[in-house]
Amino acid sequence: MSPSSKKDSGIPAGFEEVEASFFKFDKVGDSIQGVLESRDFALIDGRDVPRFTLVTDGGMVQFLAPKLLEQRVDLVQDGEEIIIHYIGNVKTKDGKQTMRDFKVYRKTVS
């Protein structure tokens, strides 16, 4: 993003728009690494879906979290560096459904 000028958009010179890119876990093996910045909810099809923001080497990245991933990321504090790795689908305990499974790793040393 390029810095905006006062003349162009009413924003003082020296400021630039901040936007997060969006990451989707599509394939087994997809992973993302960064510092957990924040957590909130996105309204999708009338329901609140957990949304997390990571600060990565490439900038801010947001992702939506299915229930299992939300439960694992909730064990991490904002400000911690993490890696999230999509490992595929697993059957629920009753065996009637499948759900997406993830491994979440937190950095333990500096």
N, C-alpha and C positions, 0 to 999 in steps of 0.2 A: 504494500500500500504506500502511496506517496503522501508526503505531508500536505495537508490542506492549507490554503491561504485564506486570509480574511476576505479578500476580494471574491473568491470563488464560491464560498458556501456559508459565510458568516461565522466560520470557526477561526479562531486566532491562528496565525502562522505558528508553525512548530508542533502542531498536533496532527495525529493521523488516526484514522478510523481503526478500531480494534474489533476484529471478528474472529471467532473460532471456526476452524474447519471441523468437519464431521467425520468420524471414523465408524465404520460398520464392520462387525465381525462376520464375514461372509464364508470363509473357507477354514477348515480345520488347519491349525497352525498359525492363523492370523494372530498377531500380537501387537501390543502398543506399550511404550515405556515413557514415564514422565512423573512429574510431581503432582500429586492430587491437589488441585486448587480449590474446587468447590463441588457441591452437590445440590441439586434442586429437582424439580419435576417439570416435565413438558406435558402439555395437554394434547393427547393424541386420540382421535376418535372418541372423545368424551371421557377419557380416563387419564389419570395422572400416571406417567411413566417416569421412573427414575432416570435422571440425566446427570452425568458426571463430567467435570472438566479437568483435563490434565494439561500441564505446561510441559511441552516436549521440546527437543532441540529444534524442531520445525515450527514452534509456536503453540498457541492454544488449540486444543483438540477436545471436542465433546463427543460423548457416545451415550446411547441409550442402553439401559441395563435390564435384561430379564431378571426375574426374581432371584435365581441362584447367584448370578453375578452381583446383584445388589447386596445380598447377604454377605458375600465375601469382601466386597469393597467397603462395606460398613464397618469392618474390623480394622480398617486403616484410618489413621488420623489425617486431616488436611495438612499438607506440607510434607508428607512422607513420599519418597520416591518408590514407585511400584512398577511392576511389569504384569500385564494381563495377557494370558495366553488361552486362546480358544482351542479346546481339545476335542470337541465333537459332541455328539448327542449321547445321552444316557437314558435308560428307562427309569421312570418314577418307581417308588417303592412298591406300589401296587401292580406295576408292570403294564398298566393300561395306556400310558402316554410316554412320549419322549420329551426331554428338555435339553437345552443347550448347556454344556458344562464348560467351566473355565477354571484355570489355576491362576491365583493371584499371589504374587511374590512381593515382599517389601524389602527394601534395602536395609541391611542391618549394620553396615559399617560405612564410614565416610571415605 
